[in-house]
Amino acid sequence: MNLIIVESPAKARTIKNFLGKGYEVIASKGHIRDLPKSRFGITVDEEHHTLTPTYSVAKENAATVKEIKELAKKCDTIYIATDEDREGEAIGWHIAHAIKKDPEELPRIVFHEITKTAIAHALESARKIDMDMVNAQQARRLLDRVVGYKLSPLLSSKIQKGLSAGRVQSSTLKIVVDREREIKAFVPEEYWSIDTLFKKDIEASLTLHKEEKISKLSIKNKKEADAIVESVKKDSFTIKAIETKQRKSATPPPFMTSTLQQTASSKLGFTPKKTMMVAQALYEGVKTPDGTSGVITYMRTDSLNLAKEAVDAARDFIGNKFGEKYLPKEPKVYTKKAKGAQEAHEAIRPTMLHFTPEIAQSFLKADEIKLYRLIYERFVACQMNDALFEQQSITFKGSENEYRASGRKLLFDGFYALTGTEDKDKLLPTLKEGEKIALQSIQPEQHFTEPPSRYSEASLIKKLESEGIGRPSTYAPTVATLSNRTYVTIEKKQIIPTEMAFTVTDILEKNFSNIVDANFTANMEEQLDEVAEGHTDWQKLLSDFYFSFMQQVEEGKEKIVSLKLAKPLGRPCPKCGEELLLRSGRFGNFIACSGFPKCKYTEQIDDEGNTVEVKEEISDEKCDKCGKDMVVKSGRNGKFLACSGYPDCKNTKSLESETKTSDVACPDCGGKLLWKQSRRGAFWGCENYPKCKFISKFEPTTIKCKQEGCDGVLAERTYRNKEVYECVKCKTRTPREEE
């Protein structure tokens, strides 16, 4: 009997179906050994400049470890089959230690897809655990623990309780804050365009006026625009030149993690978190005509490599379905130029081309088929011929002015035959050089330059990738952490930093400039890559960072002035007569009664400290308890409806237009989870209430609770300044990474 240890129960079930008798497959359910929850967990030897972690098996993982130990005793060979990345390598190493086995003696198998062929090949190609990759993960884990445990308490003591900082988190926050600073500092610049239409409805752009080239911002005001319009009206035009050129529209490369998240956001409206959750299910195993199988390759990758067998299968598929003219003479090869790309990995692709989106529709859930179709078509398209366009250009020459009109025509659809295209032909009429052409209409139009747009989740991930900050597995969690910490809010897909984000970033820039510096963070990622490749000692990397960082922390304790405002204002509270105080909160300064919590009187103030009158917005709804008007209120969890008869009537309800829905279905009945308000606070509740009475203060995930006898799921939350998972039923907590 042989034992295979993987991370996910879904993956374990899929692999077990392939192997049958002779193999036991069990899931560790992620990390089973980690740094302790309640203390630093790192011993620092100042004499030898080393940092030694203390790992322990958490109480909630004890049953899993016991089960693996008992199975291991009965089996001849124990295979470590965790994911092929640093995290997976480290999980395998921890599993070996937890079950009292030598990691050097346990065969390590890896695969990029969960198919019968891939698993069989992996078993034939076992290797040893890669200690360089393990040490790279240990270095990253310890770096994050150092920053999280030493910097977060400092921020909490100087600014406000509950704040956090981290290597990737804080440099990402600075990117968001810097963009907001650009927007606030932006001064609009006036410019004018000249919209011109020649006969036969030809739209053209002015390119030359009195021998001066005209660009977008050349025409500064109405006076200049009017002068040009009068000049053009008096002018007569002939066709100076007609040009046609062929242009290719290149096939897109296959997906990697960042581009999948960006495309799923723009085309499907998926958040990065949802994209990864759906991709995980497709990777670990879904129903197919051939039984349960993984239908895409590993979804956390920054590589564009493709297996030769997969490319050959794609070329056969293209030739059979579309014909030889759609097939390039040689397979297309894509390379990744970004820093730190792990080229040993594969791009994200389907594992079985015969499992087409049309067939998959009968087996996959609604969100799964949407994402699968995106991945499937992108992979096949990347091996098709480019699309070919004819680019048309006509130059209209006057005595003082010159115009240009552009058009294009699709000559060969190439990969568009599969993916489709929103680009429509823009055909120009047939004209001859030297032919005269008359003006049809001309209209000047005023414009103002616009500030840079705020980041969306997708564009922020693109920025992080281009800067080399983080790795595929960290993009979605980093954005989620900023939102959970209320450093940012997300409105209409735009990421908006709160006042607290500016305060924290300002302090970090002045006192911990390296932590928020994109170059420093990216360089640290490169050094971690060098550890993984065996070129850098992980202990040297840790000690070089730790001792200089701790010096900054000690200096910060002395230098940073506390911003915990409670300044007396010398005027009484209009409700109870106690003195009013100027206080600081997550969303900036405000005025509150010193008699809090007995008196909850507050005033909103503007940037100059002046009181802002807040007028209640009366809604169209009536209170279903007393019949009075419901008014729109704002609370820590957003806007909600409250009875205007407060405090006699304390009825509240969620504002439907503002209601958030979860990407995760109700664990009890499968209905939608809605973000609801009550007098006891906000919570996630099922849309099928009162038939289904599921509620949770924190948004659930699809991760099952590992406690024996509990059928609950885990939710992400913060507990005592630490990121943890908490079961929505039994309330058992397990740690997460600081970032």
Stockholm file with secondary structure:
# STOCKHOLM 1.0

chainA/1-739         MNLIIVESPAKARTIKNFLGKGYEVIASKGHIRDLPKSRFGITVDEEHHTLTPTYSVAKENAATVKEIKELAKKCDTIYIATDEDREGEAIGWHIAHAIKKDPEELPRIVFHEITKTAIAHALESARKIDMDMVNAQQARRLLDRVVGYKLSPLLSSKIQKGLSAGRVQSSTLKIVVDREREIKAFVPEEYWSIDTLFKKDIEASLTLHKEEKISKLSIKNKKEADAIVESVKKDSFTIKAIETKQRKSATPPPFMTSTLQQTASSKLGFTPKKTMMVAQALYEGVKTPDGTSGVITYMRTDSLNLAKEAVDAARDFIGNKFGEKYLPKEPKVYTKKAKGAQEAHEAIRPTMLHFTPEIAQSFLKADEIKLYRLIYERFVACQMNDALFEQQSITFKGSENEYRASGRKLLFDGFYALTGTEDKDKLLPTLKEGEKIALQSIQPEQHFTEPPSRYSEASLIKKLESEGIGRPSTYAPTVATLSNRTYVTIEKKQIIPTEMAFTVTDILEKNFSNIVDANFTANMEEQLDEVAEGHTDWQKLLSDFYFSFMQQVEEGKEKIVSLKLAKPLGRPCPKCGEELLLRSGRFGNFIACSGFPKCKYTEQIDDEGNTVEVKEEISDEKCDKCGKDMVVKSGRNGKFLACSGYPDCKNTKSLESETKTSDVACPDCGGKLLWKQSRRGAFWGCENYPKCKFISKFEPTTIKCKQEGCDGVLAERTYRNKEVYECVKCKTRTPREEE
#=GR chainA/1-739 SS CEEEEESCHHHHHHHHHHHCTTEEEEECCSCSSBSCSSSCCEEEETTTTEEEECCBCCGGGHHHHHHHHHHHHHCSEEEECCCSSHHHHHHHHHHHHHTTCCGGGSCBCCCSSCSHHHHHHHHHTCBCCCHHHHHHHHHHHHHHHHHHHHHHHHHHHHTCTTCCCCHHHHHHHHHHHHHHHHHHHCCCCEEEEEEEEETTTEEEEEEEETTEECCTTCCCSHHHHHHHHHHHHHCCEEEEEEEEEEEEECCCCCBCHHHHHHHIIIIICCCHHHHHHHHHHHHHCEEETTEEECCBCCSCCCCCCCCHHHHHHHHHHHHHHHCGGGSCSSCCCCCCCSTTCCTTSCCBCBSCTTSCHHHHTTTSCHHHHHHHHHHHHHHHHTTSCCEEEEEEEEEEECSSEEEEEEEEEEEECTTHHHHCCCCCCBCCCCCCTTCEECEEEEEEEEEECCCCCCCCHHHHHHHHHHHTCSCTTTHHHHHHHHHHTTSEEEETTEEEECHHHHHHHHHHHHHCHHHHCHHHHHHHHHHHHHHHTTSSCHHHHHHHHHHHHHHHHHHHHHHSCCCCCEEEEEEECTTTCCEEEEEEETTEEEEEETTTTTCCCEEEECTTSCEECCCCEEEEEECTTTCCEEEEEEETTEEEEEETTTTTCCCEEECGGGCCBCSSCCTTTCCCEEEEEETTEEEEEETTTTTCCCEESSCEEEEECCSTTCCCEEEEEEETTEEEEEETTTCCEEECCCC
#=GC SS_cons         CEEEEESCHHHHHHHHHHHCTTEEEEECCSCSSBSCSSSCCEEEETTTTEEEECCBCCGGGHHHHHHHHHHHHHCSEEEECCCSSHHHHHHHHHHHHHTTCCGGGSCBCCCSSCSHHHHHHHHHTCBCCCHHHHHHHHHHHHHHHHHHHHHHHHHHHHTCTTCCCCHHHHHHHHHHHHHHHHHHHCCCCEEEEEEEEETTTEEEEEEEETTEECCTTCCCSHHHHHHHHHHHHHCCEEEEEEEEEEEEECCCCCBCHHHHHHHIIIIICCCHHHHHHHHHHHHHCEEETTEEECCBCCSCCCCCCCCHHHHHHHHHHHHHHHCGGGSCSSCCCCCCCSTTCCTTSCCBCBSCTTSCHHHHTTTSCHHHHHHHHHHHHHHHHTTSCCEEEEEEEEEEECSSEEEEEEEEEEEECTTHHHHCCCCCCBCCCCCCTTCEECEEEEEEEEEECCCCCCCCHHHHHHHHHHHTCSCTTTHHHHHHHHHHTTSEEEETTEEEECHHHHHHHHHHHHHCHHHHCHHHHHHHHHHHHHHHTTSSCHHHHHHHHHHHHHHHHHHHHHHSCCCCCEEEEEEECTTTCCEEEEEEETTEEEEEETTTTTCCCEEEECTTSCEECCCCEEEEEECTTTCCEEEEEEETTEEEEEETTTTTCCCEEECGGGCCBCSSCCTTTCCCEEEEEETTEEEEEETTTTTCCCEESSCEEEEECCSTTCCCEEEEEEETTEEEEEETTTCCEEECCCC
//
